[in-house]
Amino acid sequence: MFLQLKDKLTHEVLMTFMAEVAAIINARPLVPVTTDPDESFILTLAVLLAQKVNFVAAPAGEFGVADLYKCQWRQVQHLSNTFWDRWRKQFLPTLQARKKCQAVHPNVRPGSVVLLKNSQVPRNEWPLGLVTQTFPSQNGKVRQVEVKVIKPGGFTLFLRPVTEIVLLLPPDSMDNGKF
């Protein structure tokens, strides 16, 4: 990532990039604060550190390799987008290791809090949802789920295969108050 720039990076660009990386990592959801499915507040490290619920969204626009040689702000945005892509592609799969036929995993159940895998999500946004319905196959394994995602002004229902979600909290861990 940095080899393309060699000696064109300044101290300010690197410091700003490190702040962006810290914001990406600290925006990762930890646990929901309430068991109410209509409540969308999720506890993150950024909320704990800054003690503020609102976060600043990533700037709009596409920043490509050509932006590496333009102004410093565009350099930082391109580097941050590159980090976000790698973080999303390399970190999310570690949350849900898939070892075929190695162990018996419980089925996803209604009431589970899940993270939706989506390549179109902007930087620092983690689409969390609540499983409302499951669709098992003939062998009893859940292959598809209906997920309720709360958005400003209401909620949206998505139908997703279980390979496109990451189980964060099963419903029994929320009922017992085990956050």
mmCIF file of the C-alpha atoms, coordinates in Angstrom:
data_MODEL
# 
_entry.id   MODEL 
# 
loop_
_atom_site.group_PDB 
_atom_site.id 
_atom_site.type_symbol 
_atom_site.label_atom_id 
_atom_site.label_alt_id 
_atom_site.label_comp_id 
_atom_site.label_asym_id 
_atom_site.label_entity_id 
_atom_site.label_seq_id 
_atom_site.pdbx_PDB_ins_code 
_atom_site.Cartn_x 
_atom_site.Cartn_y 
_atom_site.Cartn_z 
_atom_site.occupancy 
_atom_site.B_iso_or_equiv 
_atom_site.pdbx_formal_charge 
_atom_site.auth_seq_id 
_atom_site.auth_comp_id 
_atom_site.auth_asym_id 
_atom_site.auth_atom_id 
_atom_site.pdbx_PDB_model_num 
ATOM 1   C CA . MET A 1 1   ? 0.000   0.000   0.000  1.00 0.00 ? 1   MET A CA 1 
ATOM 2   C CA . PHE A 1 2   ? 2.773   2.438   0.906  1.00 0.00 ? 2   PHE A CA 1 
ATOM 3   C CA . LEU A 1 3   ? 5.282   1.178   -1.664 1.00 0.00 ? 3   LEU A CA 1 
ATOM 4   C CA . GLN A 1 4   ? 3.536   3.077   -4.444 1.00 0.00 ? 4   GLN A CA 1 
ATOM 5   C CA . LEU A 1 5   ? 4.190   6.379   -2.717 1.00 0.00 ? 5   LEU A CA 1 
ATOM 6   C CA . LYS A 1 6   ? 7.738   5.750   -1.484 1.00 0.00 ? 6   LYS A CA 1 
ATOM 7   C CA . ASP A 1 7   ? 8.975   9.149   -0.313 1.00 0.00 ? 7   ASP A CA 1 
ATOM 8   C CA . LYS A 1 8   ? 5.879   11.182  -1.252 1.00 0.00 ? 8   LYS A CA 1 
ATOM 9   C CA . LEU A 1 9   ? 4.148   10.602  2.098  1.00 0.00 ? 9   LEU A CA 1 
ATOM 10  C CA . THR A 1 10  ? 4.497   13.340  4.665  1.00 0.00 ? 10  THR A CA 1 
ATOM 11  C CA . HIS A 1 11  ? 4.278   13.017  8.416  1.00 0.00 ? 11  HIS A CA 1 
ATOM 12  C CA . GLU A 1 12  ? 0.880   14.741  8.391  1.00 0.00 ? 12  GLU A CA 1 
ATOM 13  C CA . VAL A 1 13  ? -0.517  12.292  5.829  1.00 0.00 ? 13  VAL A CA 1 
ATOM 14  C CA . LEU A 1 14  ? 0.640   9.305   7.875  1.00 0.00 ? 14  LEU A CA 1 
ATOM 15  C CA . MET A 1 15  ? -0.728  10.748  11.125 1.00 0.00 ? 15  MET A CA 1 
ATOM 16  C CA . THR A 1 16  ? -4.100  11.475  9.520  1.00 0.00 ? 16  THR A CA 1 
ATOM 17  C CA . PHE A 1 17  ? -4.157  7.995   7.980  1.00 0.00 ? 17  PHE A CA 1 
ATOM 18  C CA . MET A 1 18  ? -3.451  6.407   11.381 1.00 0.00 ? 18  MET A CA 1 
ATOM 19  C CA . ALA A 1 19  ? -6.335  8.409   12.873 1.00 0.00 ? 19  ALA A CA 1 
ATOM 20  C CA . GLU A 1 20  ? -8.608  7.091   10.086 1.00 0.00 ? 20  GLU A CA 1 
ATOM 21  C CA . VAL A 1 21  ? -7.448  3.513   10.760 1.00 0.00 ? 21  VAL A CA 1 
ATOM 22  C CA . ALA A 1 22  ? -8.156  3.949   14.478 1.00 0.00 ? 22  ALA A CA 1 
ATOM 23  C CA . ALA A 1 23  ? -11.644 5.243   13.624 1.00 0.00 ? 23  ALA A CA 1 
ATOM 24  C CA . ILE A 1 24  ? -12.312 2.214   11.395 1.00 0.00 ? 24  ILE A CA 1 
ATOM 25  C CA . ILE A 1 25  ? -11.189 -0.272  14.043 1.00 0.00 ? 25  ILE A CA 1 
ATOM 26  C CA . ASN A 1 26  ? -12.978 1.509   16.891 1.00 0.00 ? 26  ASN A CA 1 
ATOM 27  C CA . ALA A 1 27  ? -16.266 1.640   14.945 1.00 0.00 ? 27  ALA A CA 1 
ATOM 28  C CA . ARG A 1 28  ? -16.561 -2.163  15.048 1.00 0.00 ? 28  ARG A CA 1 
ATOM 29  C CA . PRO A 1 29  ? -19.710 -3.184  16.961 1.00 0.00 ? 29  PRO A CA 1 
ATOM 30  C CA . LEU A 1 30  ? -19.191 -4.884  20.321 1.00 0.00 ? 30  LEU A CA 1 
ATOM 31  C CA . VAL A 1 31  ? -22.620 -5.597  21.823 1.00 0.00 ? 31  VAL A CA 1 
ATOM 32  C CA . PRO A 1 32  ? -26.133 -4.184  21.719 1.00 0.00 ? 32  PRO A CA 1 
ATOM 33  C CA . VAL A 1 33  ? -26.997 -2.086  24.758 1.00 0.00 ? 33  VAL A CA 1 
ATOM 34  C CA . THR A 1 34  ? -30.602 -3.234  24.955 1.00 0.00 ? 34  THR A CA 1 
ATOM 35  C CA . THR A 1 35  ? -32.551 -6.338  24.025 1.00 0.00 ? 35  THR A CA 1 
ATOM 36  C CA . ASP A 1 36  ? -35.272 -4.227  22.371 1.00 0.00 ? 36  ASP A CA 1 
ATOM 37  C CA . PRO A 1 37  ? -35.247 -5.186  18.661 1.00 0.00 ? 37  PRO A CA 1 
ATOM 38  C CA . ASP A 1 38  ? -36.434 -1.696  17.664 1.00 0.00 ? 38  ASP A CA 1 
ATOM 39  C CA . GLU A 1 39  ? -33.484 0.004   19.370 1.00 0.00 ? 39  GLU A CA 1 
ATOM 40  C CA . SER A 1 40  ? -30.577 0.559   17.015 1.00 0.00 ? 40  SER A CA 1 
ATOM 41  C CA . PHE A 1 41  ? -27.891 1.713   19.490 1.00 0.00 ? 41  PHE A CA 1 
ATOM 42  C CA . ILE A 1 42  ? -24.879 -0.606  19.467 1.00 0.00 ? 42  ILE A CA 1 
ATOM 43  C CA . LEU A 1 43  ? -21.924 -0.196  21.809 1.00 0.00 ? 43  LEU A CA 1 
ATOM 44  C CA . THR A 1 44  ? -18.581 0.347   20.039 1.00 0.00 ? 44  THR A CA 1 
ATOM 45  C CA . LEU A 1 45  ? -15.098 1.251   21.228 1.00 0.00 ? 45  LEU A CA 1 
ATOM 46  C CA . ALA A 1 46  ? -15.542 4.687   19.655 1.00 0.00 ? 46  ALA A CA 1 
ATOM 47  C CA . VAL A 1 47  ? -18.611 5.316   21.833 1.00 0.00 ? 47  VAL A CA 1 
ATOM 48  C CA . LEU A 1 48  ? -16.678 4.262   24.933 1.00 0.00 ? 48  LEU A CA 1 
ATOM 49  C CA . LEU A 1 49  ? -13.622 6.355   24.079 1.00 0.00 ? 49  LEU A CA 1 
ATOM 50  C CA . ALA A 1 50  ? -15.365 9.527   22.907 1.00 0.00 ? 50  ALA A CA 1 
ATOM 51  C CA . GLN A 1 51  ? -18.519 9.130   25.030 1.00 0.00 ? 51  GLN A CA 1 
ATOM 52  C CA . LYS A 1 52  ? -20.517 10.310  22.017 1.00 0.00 ? 52  LYS A CA 1 
ATOM 53  C CA . VAL A 1 53  ? -23.069 8.295   20.082 1.00 0.00 ? 53  VAL A CA 1 
ATOM 54  C CA . ASN A 1 54  ? -22.835 10.148  16.763 1.00 0.00 ? 54  ASN A CA 1 
ATOM 55  C CA . PHE A 1 55  ? -19.964 9.440   14.419 1.00 0.00 ? 55  PHE A CA 1 
ATOM 56  C CA . VAL A 1 56  ? -18.701 11.206  11.343 1.00 0.00 ? 56  VAL A CA 1 
ATOM 57  C CA . ALA A 1 57  ? -19.361 9.255   8.165  1.00 0.00 ? 57  ALA A CA 1 
ATOM 58  C CA . ALA A 1 58  ? -16.661 8.714   5.592  1.00 0.00 ? 58  ALA A CA 1 
ATOM 59  C CA . PRO A 1 59  ? -16.467 11.412  2.920  1.00 0.00 ? 59  PRO A CA 1 
ATOM 60  C CA . ALA A 1 60  ? -18.476 10.707  -0.190 1.00 0.00 ? 60  ALA A CA 1 
ATOM 61  C CA . GLY A 1 61  ? -16.698 9.864   -3.407 1.00 0.00 ? 61  GLY A CA 1 
ATOM 62  C CA . GLU A 1 62  ? -14.370 7.330   -4.886 1.00 0.00 ? 62  GLU A CA 1 
ATOM 63  C CA . PHE A 1 63  ? -10.667 7.740   -4.270 1.00 0.00 ? 63  PHE A CA 1 
ATOM 64  C CA . GLY A 1 64  ? -8.471  5.703   -6.572 1.00 0.00 ? 64  GLY A CA 1 
ATOM 65  C CA . VAL A 1 65  ? -4.789  5.138   -7.196 1.00 0.00 ? 65  VAL A CA 1 
ATOM 66  C CA . ALA A 1 66  ? -4.608  8.322   -9.289 1.00 0.00 ? 66  ALA A CA 1 
ATOM 67  C CA . ASP A 1 67  ? -5.482  10.294  -6.145 1.00 0.00 ? 67  ASP A CA 1 
ATOM 68  C CA . LEU A 1 68  ? -2.270  9.111   -4.473 1.00 0.00 ? 68  LEU A CA 1 
ATOM 69  C CA . TYR A 1 69  ? -0.328  11.733  -6.354 1.00 0.00 ? 69  TYR A CA 1 
ATOM 70  C CA . LYS A 1 70  ? -2.740  14.619  -5.794 1.00 0.00 ? 70  LYS A CA 1 
ATOM 71  C CA . CYS A 1 71  ? -3.397  16.561  -2.617 1.00 0.00 ? 71  CYS A CA 1 
ATOM 72  C CA . GLN A 1 72  ? -2.671  15.076  0.786  1.00 0.00 ? 72  GLN A CA 1 
ATOM 73  C CA . TRP A 1 73  ? -6.342  14.792  1.764  1.00 0.00 ? 73  TRP A CA 1 
ATOM 74  C CA . ARG A 1 74  ? -7.034  12.570  -1.247 1.00 0.00 ? 74  ARG A CA 1 
ATOM 75  C CA . GLN A 1 75  ? -3.992  10.466  -0.381 1.00 0.00 ? 75  GLN A CA 1 
ATOM 76  C CA . VAL A 1 76  ? -5.380  9.840   3.087  1.00 0.00 ? 76  VAL A CA 1 
ATOM 77  C CA . GLN A 1 77  ? -8.845  9.020   1.727  1.00 0.00 ? 77  GLN A CA 1 
ATOM 78  C CA . HIS A 1 78  ? -7.445  6.513   -0.769 1.00 0.00 ? 78  HIS A CA 1 
ATOM 79  C CA . LEU A 1 79  ? -5.257  4.863   1.866  1.00 0.00 ? 79  LEU A CA 1 
ATOM 80  C CA . SER A 1 80  ? -8.210  4.724   4.281  1.00 0.00 ? 80  SER A CA 1 
ATOM 81  C CA . ASN A 1 81  ? -10.453 3.147   1.649  1.00 0.00 ? 81  ASN A CA 1 
ATOM 82  C CA . THR A 1 82  ? -7.746  0.596   0.864  1.00 0.00 ? 82  THR A CA 1 
ATOM 83  C CA . PHE A 1 83  ? -7.439  -0.254  4.559  1.00 0.00 ? 83  PHE A CA 1 
ATOM 84  C CA . TRP A 1 84  ? -11.243 -0.517  4.885  1.00 0.00 ? 84  TRP A CA 1 
ATOM 85  C CA . ASP A 1 85  ? -11.434 -2.929  1.952  1.00 0.00 ? 85  ASP A CA 1 
ATOM 86  C CA . ARG A 1 86  ? -8.676  -5.134  3.359  1.00 0.00 ? 86  ARG A CA 1 
ATOM 87  C CA . TRP A 1 87  ? -10.149 -4.947  6.895  1.00 0.00 ? 87  TRP A CA 1 
ATOM 88  C CA . ARG A 1 88  ? -13.567 -5.965  5.615  1.00 0.00 ? 88  ARG A CA 1 
ATOM 89  C CA . LYS A 1 89  ? -12.258 -8.778  3.397  1.00 0.00 ? 89  LYS A CA 1 
ATOM 90  C CA . GLN A 1 90  ? -9.681  -10.173 5.822  1.00 0.00 ? 90  GLN A CA 1 
ATOM 91  C CA . PHE A 1 91  ? -11.158 -9.482  9.285  1.00 0.00 ? 91  PHE A CA 1 
ATOM 92  C CA . LEU A 1 92  ? -14.825 -10.364 8.828  1.00 0.00 ? 92  LEU A CA 1 
ATOM 93  C CA . PRO A 1 93  ? -14.127 -13.944 7.713  1.00 0.00 ? 93  PRO A CA 1 
ATOM 94  C CA . THR A 1 94  ? -12.166 -14.538 10.931 1.00 0.00 ? 94  THR A CA 1 
ATOM 95  C CA . LEU A 1 95  ? -15.318 -13.817 12.949 1.00 0.00 ? 95  LEU A CA 1 
ATOM 96  C CA . GLN A 1 96  ? -17.042 -16.785 11.368 1.00 0.00 ? 96  GLN A CA 1 
ATOM 97  C CA . ALA A 1 97  ? -14.612 -19.548 10.521 1.00 0.00 ? 97  ALA A CA 1 
ATOM 98  C CA . ARG A 1 98  ? -16.062 -22.079 8.103  1.00 0.00 ? 98  ARG A CA 1 
ATOM 99  C CA . LYS A 1 99  ? -14.710 -25.567 8.590  1.00 0.00 ? 99  LYS A CA 1 
ATOM 100 C CA . LYS A 1 100 ? -16.904 -27.891 6.635  1.00 0.00 ? 100 LYS A CA 1 
ATOM 101 C CA . CYS A 1 101 ? -18.053 -30.972 8.550  1.00 0.00 ? 101 CYS A CA 1 
ATOM 102 C CA . GLN A 1 102 ? -15.476 -30.407 11.300 1.00 0.00 ? 102 GLN A CA 1 
ATOM 103 C CA . ALA A 1 103 ? -17.878 -29.577 14.112 1.00 0.00 ? 103 ALA A CA 1 
ATOM 104 C CA . VAL A 1 104 ? -21.578 -29.267 14.701 1.00 0.00 ? 104 VAL A CA 1 
ATOM 105 C CA . HIS A 1 105 ? -22.614 -25.603 14.789 1.00 0.00 ? 105 HIS A CA 1 
ATOM 106 C CA . PRO A 1 106 ? -25.990 -24.534 16.136 1.00 0.00 ? 106 PRO A CA 1 
ATOM 107 C CA . ASN A 1 107 ? -28.490 -23.102 13.691 1.00 0.00 ? 107 ASN A CA 1 
ATOM 108 C CA . VAL A 1 108 ? -29.138 -19.372 13.586 1.00 0.00 ? 108 VAL A CA 1 
ATOM 109 C CA . ARG A 1 109 ? -32.385 -18.692 15.443 1.00 0.00 ? 109 ARG A CA 1 
ATOM 110 C CA . PRO A 1 110 ? -34.882 -15.843 15.446 1.00 0.00 ? 110 PRO A CA 1 
ATOM 111 C CA . GLY A 1 111 ? -33.701 -13.123 17.816 1.00 0.00 ? 111 GLY A CA 1 
ATOM 112 C CA . SER A 1 112 ? -30.005 -13.505 16.942 1.00 0.00 ? 112 SER A CA 1 
ATOM 113 C CA . VAL A 1 113 ? -28.012 -10.313 16.393 1.00 0.00 ? 113 VAL A CA 1 
ATOM 114 C CA . VAL A 1 114 ? -26.059 -10.580 13.133 1.00 0.00 ? 114 VAL A CA 1 
ATOM 115 C CA . LEU A 1 115 ? -23.715 -8.496  11.025 1.00 0.00 ? 115 LEU A CA 1 
ATOM 116 C CA . LEU A 1 116 ? -24.576 -8.361  7.322  1.00 0.00 ? 116 LEU A CA 1 
ATOM 117 C CA . LYS A 1 117 ? -21.722 -8.908  4.889  1.00 0.00 ? 117 LYS A CA 1 
ATOM 118 C CA . ASN A 1 118 ? -22.041 -6.285  2.173  1.00 0.00 ? 118 ASN A CA 1 
ATOM 119 C CA . SER A 1 119 ? -19.319 -5.069  -0.162 1.00 0.00 ? 119 SER A CA 1 
ATOM 120 C CA . GLN A 1 120 ? -21.227 -1.855  -0.945 1.00 0.00 ? 120 GLN A CA 1 
ATOM 121 C CA . VAL A 1 121 ? -21.215 -0.535  2.632  1.00 0.00 ? 121 VAL A CA 1 
ATOM 122 C CA . PRO A 1 122 ? -19.320 2.746   3.104  1.00 0.00 ? 122 PRO A CA 1 
ATOM 123 C CA . ARG A 1 123 ? -16.332 2.939   5.392  1.00 0.00 ? 123 ARG A CA 1 
ATOM 124 C CA . ASN A 1 124 ? -17.038 2.725   9.163  1.00 0.00 ? 124 ASN A CA 1 
ATOM 125 C CA . GLU A 1 125 ? -20.597 1.453   8.717  1.00 0.00 ? 125 GLU A CA 1 
ATOM 126 C CA . TRP A 1 126 ? -21.502 -1.929  10.152 1.00 0.00 ? 126 TRP A CA 1 
ATOM 127 C CA . PRO A 1 127 ? -24.985 -3.067  9.090  1.00 0.00 ? 127 PRO A CA 1 
ATOM 128 C CA . LEU A 1 128 ? -26.371 -4.924  12.112 1.00 0.00 ? 128 LEU A CA 1 
ATOM 129 C CA . GLY A 1 129 ? -29.652 -6.751  12.089 1.00 0.00 ? 129 GLY A CA 1 
ATOM 130 C CA . LEU A 1 130 ? -31.937 -8.974  14.081 1.00 0.00 ? 130 LEU A CA 1 
ATOM 131 C CA . VAL A 1 131 ? -32.983 -12.350 12.658 1.00 0.00 ? 131 VAL A CA 1 
ATOM 132 C CA . THR A 1 132 ? -36.784 -12.407 12.481 1.00 0.00 ? 132 THR A CA 1 
ATOM 133 C CA . GLN A 1 133 ? -37.336 -15.671 10.618 1.00 0.00 ? 133 GLN A CA 1 
ATOM 134 C CA . THR A 1 134 ? -35.293 -18.689 9.525  1.00 0.00 ? 134 THR A CA 1 
ATOM 135 C CA . PHE A 1 135 ? -35.728 -20.954 6.510  1.00 0.00 ? 135 PHE A CA 1 
ATOM 136 C CA . PRO A 1 136 ? -34.278 -24.447 7.058  1.00 0.00 ? 136 PRO A CA 1 
ATOM 137 C CA . SER A 1 137 ? -33.445 -26.872 4.265  1.00 0.00 ? 137 SER A CA 1 
ATOM 138 C CA . GLN A 1 138 ? -34.689 -30.456 4.074  1.00 0.00 ? 138 GLN A CA 1 
ATOM 139 C CA . ASN A 1 139 ? -31.932 -31.654 6.418  1.00 0.00 ? 139 ASN A CA 1 
ATOM 140 C CA . GLY A 1 140 ? -32.963 -29.160 9.125  1.00 0.00 ? 140 GLY A CA 1 
ATOM 141 C CA . LYS A 1 141 ? -30.005 -26.798 8.715  1.00 0.00 ? 141 LYS A CA 1 
ATOM 142 C CA . VAL A 1 142 ? -30.883 -23.127 8.366  1.00 0.00 ? 142 VAL A CA 1 
ATOM 143 C CA . ARG A 1 143 ? -29.773 -21.957 4.928  1.00 0.00 ? 143 ARG A CA 1 
ATOM 144 C CA . GLN A 1 144 ? -31.543 -18.592 4.679  1.00 0.00 ? 144 GLN A CA 1 
ATOM 145 C CA . VAL A 1 145 ? -32.731 -15.967 7.165  1.00 0.00 ? 145 VAL A CA 1 
ATOM 146 C CA . GLU A 1 146 ? -34.896 -12.873 7.189  1.00 0.00 ? 146 GLU A CA 1 
ATOM 147 C CA . VAL A 1 147 ? -33.037 -10.015 8.878  1.00 0.00 ? 147 VAL A CA 1 
ATOM 148 C CA . LYS A 1 148 ? -34.554 -6.805  10.234 1.00 0.00 ? 148 LYS A CA 1 
ATOM 149 C CA . VAL A 1 149 ? -32.182 -3.839  9.894  1.00 0.00 ? 149 VAL A CA 1 
ATOM 150 C CA . ILE A 1 150 ? -33.086 -0.588  11.638 1.00 0.00 ? 150 ILE A CA 1 
ATOM 151 C CA . LYS A 1 151 ? -32.468 2.527   9.590  1.00 0.00 ? 151 LYS A CA 1 
ATOM 152 C CA . PRO A 1 152 ? -33.373 6.158   10.212 1.00 0.00 ? 152 PRO A CA 1 
ATOM 153 C CA . GLY A 1 153 ? -37.094 6.490   9.662  1.00 0.00 ? 153 GLY A CA 1 
ATOM 154 C CA . GLY A 1 154 ? -37.956 2.813   10.084 1.00 0.00 ? 154 GLY A CA 1 
ATOM 155 C CA . PHE A 1 155 ? -36.607 -0.622  9.331  1.00 0.00 ? 155 PHE A CA 1 
ATOM 156 C CA . THR A 1 156 ? -35.899 -2.808  6.320  1.00 0.00 ? 156 THR A CA 1 
ATOM 157 C CA . LEU A 1 157 ? -36.240 -6.573  5.957  1.00 0.00 ? 157 LEU A CA 1 
ATOM 158 C CA . PHE A 1 158 ? -33.584 -8.480  4.021  1.00 0.00 ? 158 PHE A CA 1 
ATOM 159 C CA . LEU A 1 159 ? -33.532 -12.107 2.932  1.00 0.00 ? 159 LEU A CA 1 
ATOM 160 C CA . ARG A 1 160 ? -29.954 -13.409 3.177  1.00 0.00 ? 160 ARG A CA 1 
ATOM 161 C CA . PRO A 1 161 ? -28.198 -16.779 2.981  1.00 0.00 ? 161 PRO A CA 1 
ATOM 162 C CA . VAL A 1 162 ? -26.377 -17.716 6.183  1.00 0.00 ? 162 VAL A CA 1 
ATOM 163 C CA . THR A 1 163 ? -23.066 -17.395 4.337  1.00 0.00 ? 163 THR A CA 1 
ATOM 164 C CA . GLU A 1 164 ? -23.708 -13.640 4.023  1.00 0.00 ? 164 GLU A CA 1 
ATOM 165 C CA . ILE A 1 165 ? -24.197 -12.988 7.757  1.00 0.00 ? 165 ILE A CA 1 
ATOM 166 C CA . VAL A 1 166 ? -21.958 -13.171 10.814 1.00 0.00 ? 166 VAL A CA 1 
ATOM 167 C CA . LEU A 1 167 ? -23.571 -14.265 14.077 1.00 0.00 ? 167 LEU A CA 1 
ATOM 168 C CA . LEU A 1 168 ? -22.623 -11.783 16.796 1.00 0.00 ? 168 LEU A CA 1 
ATOM 169 C CA . LEU A 1 169 ? -24.991 -12.755 19.619 1.00 0.00 ? 169 LEU A CA 1 
ATOM 170 C CA . PRO A 1 170 ? -27.355 -15.708 19.841 1.00 0.00 ? 170 PRO A CA 1 
ATOM 171 C CA . PRO A 1 171 ? -30.765 -14.912 21.380 1.00 0.00 ? 171 PRO A CA 1 
ATOM 172 C CA . ASP A 1 172 ? -30.107 -16.807 24.626 1.00 0.00 ? 172 ASP A CA 1 
ATOM 173 C CA . SER A 1 173 ? -27.086 -14.634 25.506 1.00 0.00 ? 173 SER A CA 1 
ATOM 174 C CA . MET A 1 174 ? -29.274 -11.502 25.371 1.00 0.00 ? 174 MET A CA 1 
ATOM 175 C CA . ASP A 1 175 ? -32.134 -12.997 27.402 1.00 0.00 ? 175 ASP A CA 1 
ATOM 176 C CA . ASN A 1 176 ? -29.872 -13.880 30.310 1.00 0.00 ? 176 ASN A CA 1 
ATOM 177 C CA . GLY A 1 177 ? -28.218 -10.465 30.360 1.00 0.00 ? 177 GLY A CA 1 
ATOM 178 C CA . LYS A 1 178 ? -24.842 -11.921 29.312 1.00 0.00 ? 178 LYS A CA 1 
ATOM 179 C CA . PHE A 1 179 ? -23.391 -9.133  27.236 1.00 0.00 ? 179 PHE A CA 1 
# 
